[in-house]
Amino acid sequence: MFTGLSTCWGSSPSDEVVSNPGASPQGGVLPPAWFPRGQGVFSLNPIEGYEPPVLSGHRDGIVGIFFTGVATQKAAIVEGKEPPILCTLSRDGGLFSWGLVEKGQGLKTNRPKTSKKRKPSSFATEEQEDKNGSAEMADEDVPAPSLAGGSWALLGKEYFNQRGAKVTCYDFHKGSGILVTGMSSGVFDLHRLPEFECLQTLSIIGCAKLGQLLVWEWRSDSYVLKQQGHFFDISTAAFSPDGSMIATGSDDRKAPVTAVAFIPSGNALVSASLDGTVRAYDLLRYRNFRTMTSPTPVQFGSLAVDPAGEIVAAGTADTFQIYVWSLKTGRLLDILAGHEGPISCLAFSPTESILASGSWDKTVRTWDVFNGKSAIEIFQHSHDVLALGFRPDGKQLAASTLDGTITFWNPQEGEMQSFIEGRRDIKGGRLQSDRRAAGNLSSGACFTSVTYSADGSFIIAGGASKFVCIYDVAEKIMLRRFQVTQNRSLDGVLDMLNSKNMTDAGPLQLIDHEEKDEDVELLQGIVDAAGAVGVPGNKKKPAARTRCVTLSPTGRCWAAATTEGLLLYSLDDGLVFDPTDLTEDLTPAACHTTLAAGSYVRALLIALRLGDNDLLRHCILSTPVGQVGTVAGALPSSFSPQVLGLLADLLNESPHVEFILMWVRTICVSHGRFLEGASSNVAIMPAMRSLQKALSRMHEDMATSCESNIYTLEFLTQAGKAAAKK
């Protein structure tokens, strides 16, 4: 977290700054792009008499700046060239190399190999020449950081020449001196510096706008991996019954998915879409095994599955009806009619055969689906109903309305119990098209999704705002409010806007006054019909909002489907991904090689980071008896529950009982304090229960064998004594 601003570089707020500036290896100089077609060399620490130079010459905007590595500089010296210290890359494909000359020495870009080589630049002092000549050095008593004295010079210019394509991204590997650049045409070029030798050209069919990730092995030009996520708003999300998986639906297809739900067994997933179908997917075979449709074309906007997993209900947005199917046969069982507006939400009672439906006609209706009866109760509201949620015990129903109120009902008696006015709580952030300040806005402040906690003591609500609120149901007070994003490129994040940007045609940021069409996006911005009257090209930025909130059945994690994607909030630290645990050296082959070399601790850590249980079992059983104490003691405490869970499985299937018990005892002794302190962690308890169950079963088996052996030994002893007397 930033608590204050230490230094600000730049002359005015209108200066263009590059998105990814570089930093010197010594950490003393930072070269951000200061001007649209130039870059400045700034010092992180103030230096008396130092004026940041401006290196210019590009004909287009700067895409990236990077310092070269030691390997690149040595290669240039071997070729008789001045070593490039800094490289700049522009959108038009221009790559400029900049060198450093110490004070009082001339610049020679092509030195003869037989000439006496002067000492290369130590990269410890430098300063730019100004227009009148070379600048004076700073006071010698003040220690100058790296690259603070001398003069900069342009060593060379190279161009990619990709037939009008623009450079959009880049990366530089200092160890090998390889520069990879991505073009707007989908072409990637790999060049080796400093000779600018083209190593490979890849034409990749992928798009960042569509959420695609592609991995290539550039030496063999082979395709490795392609992944694609949602490239538009996530509209719905649902946890599996055991909380291990989460399913999401989005608006990024021709037929947006409006709702998803798992069946109670967790083996199938059901989704509803605006294309008029409800589809069921088998999660074991990964196929669509059931497609349920209506007699007439409709658009489904809500979905619910009964607690037994036999009935599927979907509400429509155009005909105001509820369709009920049998999941096993796919047959349409009933059509429930009665609402006078689009059905926005459905929810089955967890304990009774009651289906609740909310609609824009300002009512909530309960239905007896299994007996085929009409509406049992009608709960009248003052505004449109947007979301429903049953308490886990089925004795309370929460309904969120358009005015920002959450009303609690008794579904059996049909009585209103209480309500929460949450308009002021969720209100926050001013849209650029708003004519009023954020504090004076009241329209649109509502909750579009609500969910109860596992014990029903609190409720989580999110909606058309940057906030997600958690309320205490009994006390009717807000416990906490989460801000789901700080991204200022989204609309509705800032509470105050600059009034200077407001014009007669609308906000200045929303007017597309550029005549260039080079960067045409596949997904056009949302057109603001109210603000675009008579103004062509007026576009609206995506607004920060939460379309769905869902709670894990474990009660330790909840998810929010927001404009930026799916956000997970958890009480468990184990869900935090640590990318430092995975490198290209962590492979099963490396684990076997390390194990053969006798490095048992490292082999065990590789297997744990890979998450391969078979490999982990092999490492445990391959550890010598004398090394068990050392290996178990060197094991990080965070991995001890995973190892104990595997040891519990080995006790049930392996004949090496004493060896496995030695592992269990050593881990419990070495990491006992950690296990005791984390006993309340849900992730540790399954491993401990499995271990206790395995030990109890083994104790019973051994006790039975020992008792029978005692009587057998007594018989043999007595028989031997009797034979000796004879």
Disulfide bonds with the S-S distance in Angstrom:
none
